[in-house]
């Protein structure tokens, strides 16, 4: 992974070389191994390198093609670069390096803008095509790798992180209140096309663009999730999933530096580490050593028995991270600086420290299980979505059967669950009626006002959740493209790159995602099981106690503990500060009173989370002078 910047100056004016260098320096954490710049009239490119493939100077960027036609800056990995290189050689191409960057550049020279459709990987890149006088760029299908854009009357700028764009003196940071209000009121992050900085936005996932030197841009989507219900039957879905998954892990082990894995004890990370162990055995390299695994442990969410079973089966070497709420809170400002924006919970601080542990252990590449929950129905909330879908589709008997199986396994009352599904079905029909939608929005807005924490200006800027389809397929599509996956990918990237670590996500191999969305719902939710196709695919491949577990602990963090002792005092100091009061968006005295003396007598999670959001926002605003 690396850090890239690109600037196009308006009206043909030469690009400011000091600006490119300043922007590039702000990304040194993304690439401590090498740096480079390129200038051609109004175009400037900057690069910081984290050497993963081809550690020699041949991997230096900006990379200029042999004929001088095109120049590349590239952040990410093209995991199928070996196969693409072999294909290009049959077409007459020769290579000076052994890495993936030159393969990407030659793919563009051979196939033009359509080259992105051939890539299996995670990327953000910009190519300056000197012959065509255009900048061509792209971001991977899911937005694993970041790319932000700032457009001003003087120039258009792109960078891997917002902090690089802030080096441009022609931009004065200002709060994007649409984004800020959604975060403070609803906890929503990364679900729109905006950032906390007005005028700075991410290039959308699965997007390519061309910008002429006169700043005229053409942007298009080159890939999207399969639309509509499945039209073809997949023979042996579990077998097909297992086949693709094993290959997804295999190609993500391609590296010239040490590779490890994050292990939680859950189904996804266990599947990844077991596939890694099998791939390592297949290489028959006695010098490779055991798989390096890293885990976070919290006493309230103890997954140690599952971790132990996996370590026993794989022979992996495990390192564990232990942290309390005080240590995590102390990281808040540092994490916000790394992200340039607030984060969702203390979970982000846990991930930040876990990546520090990984870097300190000498591991540069880490695999993780991100993406399976959102594509395969891994959260508990997806069960009602699946039951509702069955009722809506005229299969109430099937829904009742599934609910009974779920209730028996989880100790629930099937009648109550089925009643909720029926109520949900009625509400879904009522949402088609205008007066009901208006009434529901009024009630939601009144609930926000009743909390009493925020002033009228905030309630005007904040949005009330709209009415969208609640069938399982639609919910999974939103989970992949809006909430929560884009946020989780941002957290994963910034946390890892803050410590110069590259994260690879085999569960987000696009072949797996296309397969998942081609399957009927019962391959995702079936009875008491979520992620059913993954469970069946992993039969005999991972410890059975992990494969068959039905509980989901998530990624724990002691957020509620923030309202104790000195961490509470620190939160109170920030929320009650003069600058926060002068912002005019809080009923500060009400907030402080409830934090000191919770109405229920003891602090609850939601109260602590709301307080954390306000504190984060104020820390962010103070850090960036807005």
C-alpha positions as CSV (number, residue, x, y, z in Angstrom):
1,X,0.0,0.0,0.0
2,X,1.1,3.5,-0.6
3,X,0.0,7.2,-0.6
4,X,-0.7,9.0,-3.8
5,X,-1.5,12.6,-4.8
6,X,-2.4,14.2,-8.1
7,X,-3.0,17.9,-9.0
8,X,-4.3,19.4,-12.2
9,X,-3.8,23.2,-12.4
10,X,-6.4,25.3,-14.2
11,X,-5.8,27.2,-17.5
12,X,-2.6,25.4,-18.2
13,X,-0.6,27.0,-15.4
14,X,2.4,25.0,-14.2
15,X,1.6,23.0,-11.1
16,X,3.2,24.2,-7.9
17,X,6.0,21.7,-7.2
18,X,6.2,22.7,-3.6
19,X,2.5,21.9,-3.2
20,X,3.0,18.3,-4.5
21,X,6.0,17.7,-2.2
22,X,4.0,19.1,0.8
23,X,1.0,16.9,0.0
24,X,3.3,13.9,-0.5
25,X,5.1,14.4,2.8
26,X,1.8,14.3,4.7
27,X,1.4,10.7,3.6
28,X,4.8,9.4,4.7
29,X,3.0,6.9,7.1
30,X,1.4,5.3,4.1
31,X,4.8,4.8,2.4
32,X,7.9,5.0,4.5
33,X,10.2,3.2,2.0
34,X,10.4,5.5,-1.0
35,X,9.0,8.7,-2.5
36,X,8.8,10.3,-5.8
37,X,7.3,13.2,-7.8
38,X,6.5,13.9,-11.4
39,X,5.7,17.3,-13.1
40,X,4.5,18.1,-16.6
41,X,3.1,21.6,-17.0
42,X,-0.3,21.7,-15.2
43,X,0.0,18.1,-14.0
44,X,1.8,17.0,-10.8
45,X,1.9,13.6,-9.3
46,X,3.3,12.5,-5.9
47,X,4.0,9.1,-4.3
48,X,5.0,7.5,-1.0
49,X,5.9,3.8,-1.2
50,X,5.3,0.9,1.1
51,X,7.3,-1.8,-0.6
52,X,5.3,-5.1,-0.7
53,X,6.1,-6.6,-4.1
54,X,9.4,-6.1,-5.9
55,X,11.4,-4.4,-3.2
56,X,14.0,-3.1,-5.7
57,X,14.1,0.4,-7.2
58,X,12.2,-1.1,-10.2
59,X,9.0,-0.6,-8.2
60,X,9.7,3.2,-7.9
61,X,6.8,5.5,-8.6
62,X,5.6,7.7,-10.3
63,X,6.2,5.0,-12.9
64,X,6.7,6.1,-16.5
65,X,5.9,3.6,-19.2
66,X,8.8,2.5,-21.4
67,X,7.5,4.6,-24.3
68,X,7.0,7.6,-22.1
69,X,3.3,7.8,-23.0
70,X,1.8,7.2,-19.5
71,X,2.8,7.9,-15.9
72,X,1.3,6.0,-12.9
73,X,0.8,6.6,-9.2
74,X,-0.9,3.6,-7.6
75,X,-2.0,2.7,-4.1
76,X,-3.1,-0.9,-3.5
77,X,-2.5,-4.4,-4.9
78,X,-3.6,-6.2,-8.1
79,X,-3.7,-9.7,-6.7
80,X,-4.0,-11.4,-10.1
81,X,-1.0,-9.5,-11.5
82,X,0.9,-12.7,-12.3
83,X,-1.9,-14.0,-14.5
84,X,-2.3,-10.6,-16.2
85,X,1.4,-10.4,-16.8
86,X,1.5,-13.8,-18.5
87,X,-1.4,-12.7,-20.7
88,X,0.4,-9.4,-21.6
89,X,3.6,-11.3,-22.5
90,X,1.7,-13.3,-25.1
91,X,0.7,-10.0,-26.6
92,X,4.3,-8.9,-26.9
93,X,4.8,-6.9,-23.7
94,X,8.1,-7.1,-21.8
95,X,8.6,-6.1,-18.2
96,X,11.4,-4.4,-16.2
97,X,10.0,-5.2,-12.8
98,X,8.4,-8.1,-11.0
99,X,5.6,-6.3,-9.2
100,X,2.0,-5.4,-9.9
101,X,2.4,-1.6,-10.7
102,X,4.0,-2.1,-14.1
103,X,1.4,-4.8,-14.9
104,X,-1.4,-2.2,-14.1
105,X,0.3,0.4,-16.3
106,X,0.7,-2.0,-19.2
107,X,-2.9,-3.2,-18.8
108,X,-3.9,0.4,-19.4
109,X,-1.7,0.7,-22.4
110,X,-3.1,-2.5,-23.9
111,X,-6.8,-2.2,-23.0
112,X,-7.4,1.4,-22.1
113,X,-10.0,2.4,-19.5
114,X,-11.6,-1.1,-19.6
115,X,-8.5,-2.5,-17.9
116,X,-10.1,-2.0,-14.5
117,X,-12.6,-4.7,-15.3
118,X,-9.8,-7.3,-15.4
119,X,-8.4,-6.4,-12.0
120,X,-8.9,-8.5,-8.9
121,X,-7.6,-6.4,-6.1
122,X,-7.9,-3.3,-4.0
123,X,-6.7,-0.1,-5.6
124,X,-6.8,3.6,-6.1
125,X,-4.7,5.0,-8.9
126,X,-4.2,7.9,-11.3
127,X,-2.5,7.6,-14.7
128,X,-1.5,10.7,-16.7
129,X,-1.8,9.7,-20.3
130,X,0.5,12.2,-22.0
131,X,-0.5,11.1,-25.5
132,X,-4.2,11.7,-24.9
133,X,-3.6,14.6,-22.5
134,X,-6.0,13.2,-19.9
135,X,-5.8,12.0,-16.3
136,X,-7.4,8.5,-15.9
137,X,-8.2,7.2,-12.4
138,X,-10.1,4.5,-10.7
139,X,-11.1,3.1,-7.3
140,X,-11.6,-0.6,-6.6
141,X,-15.1,-2.2,-6.6
142,X,-15.8,-1.8,-2.9
143,X,-13.7,1.2,-2.0
144,X,-11.1,-0.7,0.1
145,X,-8.5,1.8,-0.9
146,X,-9.3,5.5,-0.5
147,X,-9.1,8.4,-2.9
148,X,-10.4,11.9,-2.1
149,X,-11.0,14.8,-4.4
150,X,-11.0,18.6,-3.9
151,X,-12.1,20.8,-6.7
152,X,-11.5,24.6,-6.6
153,X,-11.4,27.4,-9.1
154,X,-7.6,27.1,-9.2
155,X,-7.0,23.4,-9.4
156,X,-8.4,19.9,-9.0
157,X,-6.6,17.7,-6.5
158,X,-6.8,14.0,-5.5
159,X,-5.1,12.3,-2.6
160,X,-5.2,9.1,-0.6
161,X,-6.1,11.0,2.6
162,X,-7.8,14.3,3.4
163,X,-4.8,15.6,5.2
164,X,-2.8,15.8,2.0
165,X,-5.5,17.9,0.4
166,X,-5.4,20.3,3.3
167,X,-1.9,21.3,2.3
168,X,-3.5,23.3,-0.6
169,X,-3.5,27.0,0.5
170,X,-6.4,27.7,-1.8
171,X,-8.7,25.7,0.5
172,X,-9.9,26.8,3.9
173,X,-11.4,24.0,6.0
174,X,-15.1,24.4,6.8
175,X,-17.6,22.0,8.4
176,X,-20.0,20.0,6.2
177,X,-23.0,20.3,8.5
178,X,-25.0,17.7,6.6
179,X,-22.4,15.1,7.5
180,X,-21.7,16.4,11.0
181,X,-25.4,16.5,11.9
182,X,-26.0,12.9,10.7
183,X,-23.1,11.8,12.9
184,X,-24.1,13.6,16.0
185,X,-27.8,12.8,15.8
186,X,-27.7,9.3,14.3
187,X,-24.2,8.0,14.5
188,X,-24.0,7.7,10.7
189,X,-20.6,7.9,9.0
190,X,-19.3,7.4,5.4
191,X,-22.8,6.6,4.1
192,X,-23.0,9.6,1.7
193,X,-20.8,11.1,-0.9
194,X,-19.4,13.7,1.6
195,X,-16.9,14.1,4.3
196,X,-16.7,16.3,7.4
197,X,-14.9,18.9,5.2
198,X,-17.1,20.9,3.0
199,X,-15.9,20.5,-0.6
200,X,-13.9,17.4,-0.1
201,X,-15.5,14.1,-1.2
202,X,-14.4,10.6,-1.8
203,X,-14.2,9.2,-5.3
204,X,-17.0,6.6,-5.3
205,X,-16.2,2.9,-5.2
206,X,-16.3,0.9,-8.4
207,X,-15.8,4.2,-10.3
208,X,-13.4,5.3,-13.1
209,X,-12.9,8.8,-14.4
210,X,-11.1,10.7,-17.1
211,X,-10.3,14.4,-16.7
212,X,-9.0,16.4,-19.6
213,X,-6.5,19.2,-19.1
214,X,-9.3,21.7,-19.4
215,X,-10.8,20.1,-16.2
216,X,-13.8,18.5,-18.1
217,X,-14.5,15.2,-16.3
218,X,-16.2,12.0,-17.4
219,X,-17.0,9.6,-14.6
220,X,-18.6,6.2,-14.8
221,X,-19.3,3.0,-12.8
222,X,-17.5,0.0,-14.2
223,X,-19.0,-2.6,-11.9
224,X,-22.0,-3.0,-9.6
225,X,-23.6,-5.6,-7.4
226,X,-25.9,-8.0,-9.4
227,X,-29.3,-6.4,-9.7
228,X,-32.6,-8.2,-9.1
229,X,-33.3,-11.7,-7.8
230,X,-31.1,-14.6,-8.9
231,X,-32.0,-15.8,-12.5
232,X,-29.8,-18.9,-12.6
233,X,-29.3,-21.8,-10.3
234,X,-25.7,-22.4,-9.0
235,X,-24.7,-26.0,-8.8
236,X,-23.2,-26.8,-5.4
237,X,-23.0,-23.3,-4.0
238,X,-21.0,-24.4,-1.0
239,X,-18.4,-26.2,-3.1
240,X,-18.2,-23.2,-5.5
241,X,-17.8,-20.8,-2.6
242,X,-15.0,-22.9,-1.0
243,X,-13.2,-23.1,-4.4
244,X,-13.2,-19.3,-5.0
245,X,-12.4,-18.6,-1.3
246,X,-9.3,-20.8,-1.3
247,X,-8.1,-19.0,-4.4
248,X,-8.9,-15.6,-3.0
249,X,-6.7,-16.3,0.0
250,X,-4.0,-17.9,-2.1
251,X,-3.5,-14.8,-4.3
252,X,-3.6,-12.5,-1.3
253,X,-0.6,-14.3,0.1
254,X,1.5,-13.0,-2.8
255,X,4.1,-10.8,-1.0
256,X,7.8,-10.2,-0.7
257,X,7.4,-9.2,3.0
258,X,5.9,-11.0,6.1
259,X,2.2,-11.7,6.0
260,X,0.0,-12.3,9.1
261,X,-3.7,-12.5,10.0
262,X,-6.2,-10.9,12.5
263,X,-8.0,-13.6,14.5
264,X,-11.2,-12.9,16.5
265,X,-12.5,-16.4,17.1
266,X,-15.4,-15.8,14.7
267,X,-16.3,-17.7,11.6
268,X,-14.8,-15.2,9.0
269,X,-11.3,-14.8,10.4
270,X,-11.1,-18.5,11.3
271,X,-11.9,-19.4,7.7
272,X,-9.1,-17.0,6.6
273,X,-6.4,-18.3,8.9
274,X,-7.2,-22.0,8.2
275,X,-7.0,-21.3,4.4
276,X,-3.7,-19.5,4.9
277,X,-2.4,-22.5,6.8
278,X,-3.4,-24.8,4.0
279,X,-1.9,-22.6,1.4
280,X,1.4,-22.4,3.3
281,X,1.5,-26.2,3.6
282,X,0.9,-26.4,-0.2
283,X,4.0,-24.2,-0.8
284,X,6.1,-26.8,1.1
285,X,8.5,-24.1,2.3
286,X,10.1,-25.3,5.6
287,X,11.5,-21.8,6.2
288,X,8.1,-20.1,6.1
289,X,7.4,-20.8,9.8
290,X,3.9,-20.7,11.4
291,X,1.2,-18.3,10.4
292,X,1.5,-15.1,12.5
293,X,-1.9,-14.3,14.2
294,X,-3.0,-11.3,16.2
295,X,-6.0,-11.0,18.4
296,X,-7.7,-8.5,20.8
297,X,-9.0,-9.9,24.0
298,X,-11.7,-8.5,26.3
299,X,-13.0,-10.3,29.4
300,X,-16.6,-9.3,28.8
301,X,-16.5,-10.9,25.3
302,X,-14.3,-13.9,25.7
303,X,-13.8,-15.8,22.5
304,X,-10.6,-17.5,23.7
305,X,-11.9,-21.1,23.5
306,X,-12.6,-20.6,19.7
307,X,-9.3,-18.9,19.2
308,X,-7.5,-21.8,21.0
309,X,-9.2,-24.4,18.9
310,X,-8.1,-22.5,15.7
311,X,-4.5,-22.1,16.9
312,X,-4.4,-25.8,17.7
313,X,-5.6,-26.7,14.2
314,X,-3.4,-24.3,12.3
315,X,-0.2,-24.2,14.5
316,X,-0.3,-20.5,14.2
317,X,1.8,-18.2,16.5
318,X,-0.6,-15.9,18.4
319,X,0.0,-12.4,19.9
320,X,-2.8,-10.8,22.0
321,X,-3.7,-7.2,22.7
322,X,-5.2,-6.2,26.1
323,X,-6.5,-2.7,26.7
324,X,-8.9,-0.9,29.0
325,X,-11.2,2.1,28.4
326,X,-8.8,4.6,29.8
327,X,-6.0,3.6,27.4
328,X,-8.4,3.6,24.4
329,X,-9.8,7.0,25.3
330,X,-6.3,8.5,25.4
331,X,-5.9,7.5,21.8
332,X,-8.9,9.5,20.6
333,X,-7.1,12.6,19.3
334,X,-4.4,10.5,17.7
335,X,-6.9,8.3,15.9
336,X,-9.0,11.3,14.7
337,X,-5.8,12.8,13.3
338,X,-5.1,9.5,11.5
339,X,-8.6,9.4,10.0
340,X,-9.1,13.1,9.5
341,X,-12.6,12.5,10.7
342,X,-14.4,11.1,13.8
343,X,-14.9,7.3,14.1
344,X,-17.9,5.3,15.3
345,X,-16.9,3.8,18.7
346,X,-13.8,2.8,20.7
347,X,-13.6,-0.2,18.5
348,X,-11.7,2.0,16.0
349,X,-9.1,2.7,18.8
350,X,-8.8,-1.0,19.4
351,X,-8.1,-1.6,15.7
352,X,-5.6,1.2,15.8
353,X,-3.6,-0.3,18.6
354,X,-3.9,-3.8,17.1
355,X,-2.2,-2.5,13.9
356,X,0.5,-0.9,16.0
357,X,1.1,-4.4,17.6
358,X,1.3,-6.0,14.2
359,X,3.8,-3.4,12.9
360,X,5.9,-3.8,16.0
361,X,6.0,-7.5,15.4
362,X,7.6,-6.9,12.0
363,X,4.6,-7.9,9.9
364,X,3.8,-5.6,7.0
365,X,0.8,-7.4,5.4
366,X,-2.2,-8.6,7.3
367,X,-5.3,-10.5,6.2
368,X,-8.7,-10.0,7.8
369,X,-12.2,-11.3,7.4
370,X,-14.0,-8.0,6.6
371,X,-17.0,-8.1,4.2
372,X,-18.6,-11.5,4.9
373,X,-21.1,-10.2,7.4
374,X,-22.4,-7.6,4.9
375,X,-22.6,-9.8,1.9
376,X,-23.7,-13.1,3.5
377,X,-26.1,-11.8,6.2
378,X,-23.9,-12.1,9.3
379,X,-25.6,-9.7,11.7
380,X,-28.5,-10.7,13.9
381,X,-30.7,-7.9,12.4
382,X,-30.7,-9.8,9.1
383,X,-32.8,-12.7,10.5
384,X,-36.0,-10.5,10.6
385,X,-35.2,-9.2,7.2
386,X,-35.1,-12.7,5.8
387,X,-38.4,-13.7,7.6
388,X,-40.1,-10.5,6.3
389,X,-38.9,-11.3,2.8
390,X,-40.5,-14.7,3.0
391,X,-43.8,-13.3,4.1
392,X,-43.8,-10.6,1.5
393,X,-43.1,-13.2,-1.2
394,X,-46.2,-15.2,-0.1
395,X,-44.4,-17.8,1.9
396,X,-45.6,-17.3,5.5
397,X,-45.4,-21.0,6.3
398,X,-41.7,-21.0,5.4
399,X,-41.1,-17.9,7.5
400,X,-42.9,-19.6,10.5
401,X,-40.7,-22.7,10.1
402,X,-37.5,-20.7,10.0
403,X,-38.6,-18.6,13.0
404,X,-39.3,-21.8,15.0
405,X,-35.9,-23.2,14.3
406,X,-34.3,-19.9,15.2
407,X,-36.3,-19.5,18.4
408,X,-35.5,-23.1,19.5
409,X,-31.8,-22.5,19.1
410,X,-31.7,-19.0,20.7
411,X,-34.3,-19.4,23.5
412,X,-36.8,-17.0,21.9
413,X,-40.6,-17.2,21.7
414,X,-41.5,-17.9,18.0
415,X,-45.0,-16.4,18.4
416,X,-43.6,-13.0,19.4
417,X,-41.0,-13.1,16.6
418,X,-43.7,-13.9,14.0
419,X,-46.0,-11.2,15.3
420,X,-43.2,-8.6,14.8
421,X,-42.7,-9.8,11.3
422,X,-46.4,-9.4,10.5
423,X,-46.3,-5.8,12.0
424,X,-43.3,-5.1,9.9
425,X,-45.1,-6.3,6.8
426,X,-48.1,-4.1,7.5
427,X,-45.8,-1.1,8.0
428,X,-43.9,-1.8,4.8
429,X,-47.2,-1.6,2.9
430,X,-48.2,1.6,4.8
431,X,-45.0,3.3,3.7
432,X,-46.3,3.3,0.2
433,X,-48.9,5.9,1.4
434,X,-47.9,9.5,1.6
435,X,-49.6,10.5,4.8
436,X,-48.0,7.6,6.7
437,X,-44.5,8.5,5.5
438,X,-45.1,12.1,6.6
439,X,-46.4,11.0,10.0
440,X,-43.5,8.7,10.6
441,X,-41.0,11.4,9.7
442,X,-42.7,13.8,12.1
443,X,-42.5,11.2,14.9
444,X,-38.9,10.5,14.2
445,X,-38.1,14.2,14.3
446,X,-40.0,14.6,17.6
447,X,-38.0,11.8,19.1
448,X,-34.8,13.7,18.3
449,X,-36.1,16.8,19.9
450,X,-37.4,15.0,22.9
451,X,-33.8,13.8,23.8
452,X,-33.0,17.4,24.5
453,X,-29.3,17.3,23.8
454,X,-29.2,19.4,20.6
455,X,-30.4,22.8,19.6
456,X,-32.7,23.7,16.8
457,X,-30.0,24.4,14.3
458,X,-28.7,20.8,14.6
459,X,-32.2,19.4,14.2
460,X,-32.6,21.4,11.0
461,X,-29.4,20.1,9.5
462,X,-29.8,16.5,10.6
463,X,-31.7,14.1,8.4
464,X,-34.4,11.7,9.4
465,X,-34.0,8.2,8.1
466,X,-36.0,7.6,4.9
467,X,-38.1,4.6,3.9
468,X,-36.2,2.1,1.8
469,X,-36.9,-1.5,1.0
470,X,-36.4,-3.8,3.9
471,X,-36.2,-7.2,2.1
472,X,-33.0,-9.1,2.7
473,X,-31.4,-8.5,-0.7
474,X,-32.0,-4.7,-0.5
475,X,-30.7,-4.5,3.0
476,X,-27.5,-6.4,2.1
477,X,-27.0,-4.2,-0.9
478,X,-27.2,-1.1,1.4
479,X,-24.9,-2.8,3.8
480,X,-22.3,-3.2,1.1
481,X,-22.6,0.2,-0.5
482,X,-23.7,2.6,2.2
483,X,-23.8,1.4,5.8
484,X,-21.8,-0.1,7.5
485,X,-19.2,-1.5,5.1
486,X,-17.8,1.8,3.7
487,X,-17.2,3.0,7.3
488,X,-15.5,-0.3,8.3
489,X,-13.2,-0.1,5.3
490,X,-12.2,3.4,6.1
491,X,-11.4,2.4,9.7
492,X,-9.4,-0.6,8.5
493,X,-7.4,1.4,6.0
494,X,-6.5,4.4,8.2
495,X,-5.7,2.3,11.2
496,X,-3.4,0.0,9.3
497,X,-1.7,2.6,7.2
498,X,-1.1,4.8,10.2
499,X,1.4,2.1,11.1
500,X,2.5,1.3,7.6
501,X,0.6,-2.0,7.5
502,X,-1.3,-3.3,4.4
503,X,-4.6,-5.0,5.0
504,X,-6.0,-7.6,2.5
505,X,-9.6,-8.8,2.6
506,X,-10.2,-12.1,0.8
507,X,-13.9,-12.1,1.7
508,X,-14.2,-9.1,-0.6
509,X,-12.9,-10.9,-3.6
510,X,-15.4,-9.7,-6.2
511,X,-15.9,-13.3,-7.4
512,X,-17.2,-14.2,-3.9
513,X,-19.5,-11.2,-3.8
514,X,-21.0,-11.9,-7.2
515,X,-21.6,-15.5,-6.2
516,X,-23.2,-14.4,-2.9
517,X,-25.6,-12.1,-4.7
518,X,-26.5,-14.8,-7.2
519,X,-27.8,-17.2,-4.4
520,X,-31.2,-17.4,-2.9
521,X,-31.7,-16.0,0.6
522,X,-31.7,-19.4,2.2
523,X,-28.0,-19.7,1.4
524,X,-27.5,-16.7,3.6
525,X,-30.1,-17.1,6.4
526,X,-31.4,-20.6,7.2
527,X,-33.1,-21.5,10.5
528,X,-30.7,-20.6,13.3
529,X,-27.8,-20.1,10.9
530,X,-26.5,-16.9,9.3
531,X,-23.8,-16.9,6.5
532,X,-25.1,-20.4,5.7
533,X,-23.1,-20.9,2.5
534,X,-19.9,-20.0,4.2
535,X,-20.7,-22.4,7.0
536,X,-21.3,-25.2,4.5
537,X,-18.2,-24.3,2.5
538,X,-16.1,-24.5,5.6
539,X,-17.4,-27.9,6.7
540,X,-14.3,-30.0,7.5
541,X,-12.0,-27.0,6.8
542,X,-12.2,-25.2,10.2
543,X,-12.8,-26.3,13.8
544,X,-16.3,-27.5,14.1
545,X,-17.0,-25.6,17.3
546,X,-16.3,-22.4,15.4
547,X,-18.3,-23.4,12.3
548,X,-21.3,-24.4,14.3
549,X,-21.4,-21.5,16.8
550,X,-24.6,-19.4,16.6
551,X,-23.6,-16.6,18.9
552,X,-21.9,-13.4,17.5
553,X,-19.9,-11.3,19.9
554,X,-18.8,-8.7,17.4
555,X,-15.7,-6.6,18.0
556,X,-16.0,-5.6,21.7
557,X,-15.0,-2.2,23.2
558,X,-15.7,-0.8,26.7
559,X,-17.6,2.2,25.5
560,X,-20.0,2.3,28.5
561,X,-17.0,2.5,30.9
562,X,-16.2,6.0,29.5
563,X,-18.8,7.4,31.9
564,X,-16.7,6.3,34.9
565,X,-13.9,8.0,36.8
566,X,-11.4,10.3,35.1
567,X,-12.6,9.5,31.5
568,X,-16.0,10.8,32.4
569,X,-14.4,14.0,33.8
570,X,-12.4,14.4,30.5
571,X,-15.6,14.0,28.5
572,X,-17.4,16.6,30.6
573,X,-14.5,19.0,30.2
574,X,-14.7,18.8,26.4
575,X,-18.5,18.9,26.1
576,X,-18.7,21.8,28.6
577,X,-15.8,23.8,27.1
578,X,-16.3,27.4,26.0
579,X,-15.7,26.5,22.4
580,X,-18.4,23.8,22.5
581,X,-20.9,26.1,24.1
582,X,-20.2,28.9,21.6
583,X,-20.9,26.5,18.7
584,X,-24.5,26.8,19.6
585,X,-25.6,23.3,18.7
586,X,-25.9,21.7,22.1
587,X,-28.1,22.1,25.2
588,X,-24.9,21.8,27.1
589,X,-26.3,22.0,30.7
590,X,-28.8,19.2,29.9
591,X,-26.0,17.0,28.6
592,X,-23.7,17.6,31.5
593,X,-26.5,17.0,34.0
594,X,-27.5,13.6,32.5
595,X,-23.8,12.5,32.2
596,X,-23.2,13.4,35.9
597,X,-26.5,11.8,37.1
598,X,-28.0,9.4,34.5
599,X,-31.9,9.3,34.7
600,X,-31.7,5.5,35.0
601,X,-29.1,5.7,37.8
602,X,-26.4,4.0,35.9
603,X,-24.8,5.1,32.5
604,X,-26.0,3.1,29.5
605,X,-24.3,2.3,26.3
606,X,-26.2,4.8,24.1
607,X,-25.6,7.7,26.5
608,X,-21.9,6.9,26.5
609,X,-21.9,6.6,22.7
610,X,-23.7,9.9,22.2
611,X,-21.2,11.6,24.6
612,X,-18.3,10.1,22.7
613,X,-19.6,11.4,19.4
614,X,-19.9,15.0,20.8
615,X,-16.4,14.8,22.3
616,X,-14.9,13.4,19.1
617,X,-16.6,16.1,17.0
618,X,-15.2,18.9,19.3
619,X,-11.7,17.3,19.2
620,X,-11.9,17.1,15.4
621,X,-13.1,20.7,15.1
622,X,-10.4,22.0,17.4
623,X,-7.7,20.0,15.6
624,X,-8.6,21.5,12.2
625,X,-9.6,25.0,13.4
626,X,-13.2,24.9,12.3
